[in-house]
């Protein structure tokens, strides 16, 4: 007689659930306590161009976490220029976490991706050397001539940099915001709603990594 091979649905469901739970990875980091200093290091998107004062993502992130988030965004800054100012900021604030959002202005100036990557690599290595946890916010390869419709995608250099340096990659967040007309103040900056969405998505990634409570 041929043995039965059918499995009760309840038993199969339980097995699949256990398999799924077993595949889930433990958080990569320990949660940062309220009052922890975080350095938001970037360009006009970090600064908050496109929205009113207090609607920038560092302010919103601080409100949601209780962290002391230092807004070190400079409008028009490039990865190339930013390499010159990170050291002083690290020494002054001694952050536990550095959020790096740079490269968009380099792309707008049509710098070669390899050169942008080299500058970002220097920034990530300097941040890592300070003892801070470093998170890299991926940026799409922007163009002021981009049509107002259609989805953007991250430049591949960000995934490569995260792999090479061990930085926490925050992927797709910026690209998804700029892909929605209702979330943009112009072709390259979020509006208030965009910064809110940006912050929510960033916080979700930081929570998955274990950094946010």
N, C-alpha and C positions, 0 to 999 in steps of 0.2 A: 504494500500500500504506500502511495506517495505521501510523504509527510506534509503537513500544512505549512505554508510559508507566509500566510497573511498575518499581519501584526495589528492588534487593536489600535484604533486611531488615538486613543488617550495615551497609550504607552509610547506611540511614535511621537506624539506632540511633546511629551515629557522629555524624551530623548533629545529631540531637536532643541528644546529650551536649554537643557544642560550643556549641549554642544555649543550653543551660542554664548552662554555665560562663560564657558571655558575659553572661548576665543577672545573675549574682551580683555584688553590690556589694563593693567593697573595705571592710575594716573602717573604721569612722568615726574611731577614735582609735588612738593608740599605747599599747601595754600599759604599765601602771604597774608599776614594779619593786617587789620585796620591800622592806619598810620604808617604803613610801610612806604618808603619813598620809591616812586617809579618815575623813570625818565622817558618822556615821549619825545623822541628825537626825529625831526623830520623837516618837511618843507611847508608850503602853504596849506596843505591838507591837514597837517598836524596843528598848524597855527589856527586854522578855522576860517579861512577865506571862503566866502559864499554864504555865511550865516552870521547872526548877531553875536555879540560878546556873550560868553557863557554857553553857547550852543556848540562849541568845538568838542571833538571827541575826548581830549584829555579831561576837560571839566566834567563831561557826562560820565566818563569812566570813574572818576574820583567820587562822584555822587553815588554811584551804584556799588562801589567796593569799600569805601572808607579809606582808600589809599591816598597818600599825598602824591598826586601826579603832577610833575613839573612839565609844563608846556615849553619845550625847547624847539618849537617849530619856527622856521624863518621863511617868509614868503619869497619864492624865487630861488631858494637854496638848491644846490645840486649835490649829488653824492661826492663829486670831486671837491667842492669847497667845504663840505661838511666834515671831511676828514681832518680839517685843521682846527675844529672847535670842540670835538668830542672829548678830548683829554681833559680840558679845563672843567667841563660839565661833570664828568665822572669824579674828578677830584673834589669839586664843590659839593655835590649832592650825595655822592656815594650810594647810588640807587641799588636796590635789590633786583630790579627788573628794568631792562632797557627795551623800549619798543621802537624799532627802526622802520621809518616810512620814508624812503628816498628813492630817487631814480627817475621819477616822472619828468622833472625839468631837464634831466640829461637826455631823455628820449626826445623831448620836444626840440632840443638843440641838435638832434640827429647825431649824437655821439655814438660811437660803436658800442654794441652791447658788451663786448669783451672789456672795454675800458670802464664802462659803468660797473661791471661785475668786479673788476679789480679794486675800484674804490670802495664798493660795498664790502668786499672781503676784508679790506683794511679796517673798516669801521666795526665789523662783526668781531674780528680778532681782538681789537682793542677793547671792546666791550667785554668779551669773554675773559680777557686777561685781568680785568678789574675785579673779577669774581662775581659779576652780575649775571643773572639769567638774561639771555638775549632772545627776543622774539622779532622775527623779520616779517613785516607786512608786505606781501607781494603786490606789485604795481603792474598794471597793464602797460603795454608799449603804446603810449599816448600819442595822439596827433590832433592838432587844432583843426585839421581838415577832415576829421572823421565825420561821417554822416550821423545824423541825430538818431538813427535807428540801428538796431543790430547789437549783438552782444559782444562785449570785450572779453579777453582772456589774459591771464597773467603772463608776463614775460617769463620764459623758461629759466632765466638766470637765477630766479629766486629759489626755485626748488633745488637747483644745483648748489647754490650757496648754503642752503639749510643742510643739505647732505654733507657738504664739505666741512662745515664748521660746527655742526650739532645745534645750530640755532633752531628755536621753535618756529616753524613756518605757519604763518596765518595766510592761507591761500583763498583766493576767489572773493574775499570780502570787498575789497576796493573795486575790483572789476565789476562785480554784480551791482554795486551802487551806481557806478557811472554808466551802466548799461540801461538804466531806467531814467527816462526823461523827467519823471515826477520827482526824482531824488537828486537832480543836478541843478546847481545854480548857473553853470555854464558847461562847456564841453569837458572841463578838467577838474571841476570842484563840486563837491556835494552841496546841497542846500541844508537847511535845518533838519528837514525830514531825512535827508541822506546821511547826515552825521549821526542822527539817532539810530538809523538802521545800521550804519557802520559800527557804532558802539555796541549795539546788541549782538551783532555777529562776532565782533572781536571778543566780547565778554564770553560768548558761548565757547569759542575756541580756547580761551584761557581757562575756563571752567573744566572743559574736557581734559586739558593738560594737567589739571589739579592746582593751578595757581590761584584761581579765584575761589572764594569760599562758597 
